[in-house]
Amino acid sequence: MLIPVPSALWKPPLMHYGWPAPRQRLLEYAERHGLIKLMSRRNPKDPDESDSESDFSTDDEIEDDEDEPASNSSQAGESQHSPDGSGTVILAMTTRARKPCPPVPPPDAPPDKAESAVDQISTMFAALIHIYKLLNENPGTQFGLPLLQITPTLQDGEGECQIVSLYTNYNFLRKDLPLPEHIEAFGEAFGVETPPRWFLDEEQHEWWSVNYPRRR
């Protein structure tokens, strides 16, 4: 584990302290407690749309509509006319490529539907928050987890690329970090049997200089 020095010109990679996310266990917990989160739709569903059609739009389904009123082209994030007037240009958002995680569908759900409809990361995080709140209801066990997150790691976390991060190596000056006994209780509550350890962040895994913009 590398601790950054505030006055140093070079900063170490970002490291997370936590566990590989027990994906299946957290998804099952969320299912039992009604915490399943679904992917948000890009476009609202038409009332006359057939049930056999896909609930989620894809980039391949986006086509130019020459009959679309000009007023609609001013809406943010949809389209704009090309400078030469040759047609309509569709604006597409770009996303950063990430290492694929093994798909684990929620219990009692068809794999194809589960993978496309369930937001697994948000669902797992909702389960962690629910477990944390239940722990804090017990007298004498109140503690905070202000930096709790689920984030991808560059390392192979026992076959799982998402980790439950409690805090990072850039957070040691904070006064509200959880105590070791609280960390142990939280881990036991959602079923991990090993102590937490350090993981490299998937994106910020290199040393970087304060004299140059930080890569993200």
VOFINU-328151 format. One record per residue (C-alpha): residue in one letter; x, y, z. Coordinates in steps of 0.2 Angstrom, whole numbers, plus 2048, in hexadecimal, padded with zeros to 3 digits. Each point is the difference from the previous one (the first is absolute). Layout:
BEGIN
REC, type, u, v, w
REC, A, X, Y, Z
...
// end
This chain:
BEGIN
REC, type, u, v, w
REC, M, 800, 800, 800
REC, L, 807, 811, 7FB
REC, I, 7FC, 810, 80A
REC, P, 801, 810, 7F6
REC, V, 80A, 80E, 808
REC, P, 7F7, 811, 7FE
REC, S, 810, 80A, 7FB
REC, A, 807, 7F3, 7F4
REC, L, 801, 803, 7ED
REC, W, 7FB, 7EE, 7FC
REC, K, 7F0, 7F8, 806
REC, P, 7FE, 7ED, 802
REC, P, 7F2, 7F6, 7F8
REC, L, 7EF, 800, 807
REC, M, 7FD, 7F1, 80B
REC, H, 7F0, 7FA, 808
REC, Y, 7FE, 7F7, 811
REC, G, 7F2, 7F3, 800
REC, W, 7FB, 7EF, 7F9
REC, P, 7FB, 7F8, 7F0
REC, A, 7EE, 803, 7FE
REC, P, 7F6, 7F0, 804
REC, R, 7F5, 803, 7F1
REC, Q, 7F4, 7F1, 801
REC, R, 7FD, 802, 813
REC, L, 7FC, 813, 7FF
REC, L, 7F4, 7FD, 7F1
REC, E, 7F7, 7F3, 80A
REC, Y, 7FF, 80B, 80F
REC, A, 7F9, 80E, 7F5
REC, E, 7F3, 7F4, 7F9
REC, R, 7FA, 7FB, 811
REC, H, 7FE, 812, 806
REC, G, 7F9, 808, 7F0
REC, L, 810, 80A, 7FC
REC, I, 802, 7FB, 7EE
REC, K, 804, 80F, 7F5
REC, L, 7FC, 800, 7EE
REC, M, 809, 808, 7F1
REC, S, 7F9, 811, 7FB
REC, R, 7F8, 801, 7EF
REC, R, 808, 80B, 7F3
REC, N, 7EF, 804, 7F8
REC, P, 7EF, 7FF, 808
REC, K, 7F5, 7F2, 7FA
REC, D, 7F3, 803, 7F3
REC, P, 7EE, 7FB, 807
REC, D, 7FD, 7F7, 7EF
REC, E, 811, 7F7, 801
REC, S, 7FF, 7ED, 7FF
REC, D, 805, 7F6, 80F
REC, S, 80B, 7F6, 7F4
REC, E, 80B, 80F, 7FC
REC, S, 810, 803, 80B
REC, D, 7FE, 80C, 80F
REC, F, 811, 807, 7FD
REC, S, 806, 80A, 7F1
REC, T, 810, 7FD, 7F8
REC, D, 80C, 80B, 7F5
REC, D, 7FC, 7F5, 7F1
REC, E, 7ED, 805, 802
REC, I, 803, 813, 7FE
REC, E, 7FC, 806, 7EF
REC, D, 7FF, 811, 7F8
REC, D, 7EE, 806, 7FE
REC, E, 7FF, 80D, 7F2
REC, D, 7EE, 804, 805
REC, E, 804, 805, 811
REC, P, 7FA, 812, 804
REC, A, 80F, 80C, 801
REC, S, 7FB, 805, 812
REC, N, 804, 7EF, 806
REC, S, 812, 801, 7FA
REC, S, 803, 80D, 80E
REC, Q, 7FE, 7F4, 80E
REC, A, 810, 7FC, 80A
REC, G, 809, 7F0, 7FD
REC, E, 7F5, 7FA, 7F1
REC, S, 806, 807, 7EF
REC, Q, 807, 80F, 7F7
REC, H, 801, 805, 7ED
REC, S, 811, 7FE, 7F8
REC, P, 809, 810, 7FA
REC, D, 7FE, 7FC, 7EE
REC, G, 7ED, 7FD, 801
REC, S, 802, 7EE, 7F9
REC, G, 7F6, 7F8, 80E
REC, T, 7FD, 7FE, 812
REC, V, 80F, 7FA, 80B
REC, I, 7FC, 7F5, 80F
REC, L, 80B, 804, 80F
REC, A, 805, 7F1, 809
REC, M, 808, 7FF, 812
REC, T, 810, 7F7, 802
REC, T, 804, 7F5, 80E
REC, R, 811, 7F9, 807
REC, A, 803, 7EE, 7FD
REC, R, 800, 7F6, 80F
REC, K, 806, 7EE, 804
REC, P, 7F1, 7F5, 7FE
REC, C, 7F9, 7F8, 810
REC, P, 7F9, 7EE, 800
REC, P, 7ED, 802, 7FE
REC, V, 7F6, 7F9, 80F
REC, P, 7EE, 802, 7FE
REC, P, 7F4, 802, 80F
REC, P, 7F8, 7F0, 807
REC, D, 7F0, 7FA, 7F7
REC, A, 803, 80B, 7F1
REC, P, 803, 7FC, 7EE
REC, P, 813, 803, 7FC
REC, D, 7FC, 80B, 7F1
REC, K, 7F3, 80B, 809
REC, A, 80A, 801, 810
REC, E, 810, 806, 7F7
REC, S, 7F7, 80D, 7F6
REC, A, 7F4, 807, 80D
REC, V, 808, 7FF, 811
REC, D, 80D, 80D, 805
REC, Q, 80B, 7F4, 80A
REC, I, 80C, 80D, 807
REC, S, 7F2, 80B, 806
REC, T, 7F7, 7F1, 807
REC, M, 80F, 7FA, 809
REC, F, 803, 811, 807
REC, A, 7EE, 801, 806
REC, A, 803, 7F0, 809
REC, L, 80F, 806, 809
REC, I, 7F8, 810, 806
REC, H, 7F1, 7F6, 806
REC, I, 80C, 7F4, 80A
REC, Y, 80A, 80F, 807
REC, K, 7F0, 809, 806
REC, L, 7FA, 7F0, 809
REC, L, 811, 7FF, 809
REC, N, 7FE, 812, 806
REC, E, 7F0, 7FC, 808
REC, N, 808, 7F5, 80C
REC, P, 805, 809, 811
REC, G, 813, 803, 801
REC, T, 804, 7FC, 7EE
REC, Q, 7FD, 811, 7F8
REC, F, 80D, 805, 7F3
REC, G, 802, 809, 7F0
REC, L, 805, 7FA, 7EE
REC, P, 801, 811, 7F7
REC, L, 80B, 7F9, 7F2
REC, L, 7F8, 7F0, 7FD
REC, Q, 7FF, 7FC, 7ED
REC, I, 800, 7F1, 7F4
REC, T, 80E, 803, 7F3
REC, P, 80A, 7F6, 7F3
REC, T, 811, 7FB, 804
REC, L, 80F, 7FC, 7F4
REC, Q, 804, 7F0, 80A
REC, D, 7F7, 7F0, 7FF
REC, G, 7F6, 800, 810
REC, E, 7FD, 7ED, 801
REC, G, 7F7, 800, 7F0
REC, E, 7F6, 810, 803
REC, C, 806, 811, 7F9
REC, Q, 7F4, 80B, 80B
REC, I, 806, 803, 812
REC, V, 7F7, 807, 80F
REC, S, 80B, 80F, 804
REC, L, 800, 807, 812
REC, Y, 80D, 80E, 7FD
REC, T, 80F, 803, 7F6
REC, N, 813, 804, 803
REC, Y, 7FB, 812, 7FD
REC, N, 7F4, 801, 80F
REC, F, 80C, 7FD, 80F
REC, L, 7FF, 812, 806
REC, R, 7ED, 7FE, 802
REC, K, 7FA, 7FF, 812
REC, D, 7F0, 7F6, 7FC
REC, L, 807, 7F0, 7FA
REC, P, 7F9, 7F0, 807
REC, L, 809, 7F7, 80E
REC, P, 807, 7EE, 7FD
REC, E, 7F2, 7F8, 80B
REC, H, 7F3, 809, 7F6
REC, I, 807, 7FB, 7F0
REC, E, 801, 7EE, 806
REC, A, 7ED, 801, 805
REC, F, 7FB, 807, 7F0
REC, G, 809, 7F3, 7F6
REC, E, 7F9, 7F2, 80A
REC, A, 7EE, 807, 7FE
REC, F, 801, 7FE, 7ED
REC, G, 809, 7EF, 800
REC, V, 813, 803, 7FD
REC, E, 80B, 7F5, 80A
REC, T, 811, 807, 7FC
REC, P, 807, 811, 806
REC, P, 800, 80F, 7F4
REC, R, 810, 803, 7F6
REC, W, 806, 80D, 7F3
REC, F, 7FB, 800, 7EE
REC, L, 807, 80B, 7F1
REC, D, 7F3, 80B, 7F8
REC, E, 7FB, 7FB, 7EF
REC, E, 804, 811, 7F8
REC, Q, 80B, 80A, 80C
REC, H, 80D, 7F2, 802
REC, E, 810, 80A, 7FB
REC, W, 80B, 80D, 809
REC, W, 7FC, 811, 7FA
REC, S, 808, 811, 801
REC, V, 7F8, 810, 807
REC, N, 808, 80A, 7F2
REC, Y, 7F5, 7F7, 7F3
REC, P, 7ED, 7FE, 7FF
REC, R, 7FB, 7F0, 809
REC, R, 7F9, 7F3, 7F4
REC, R, 7EF, 7F9, 804
// end
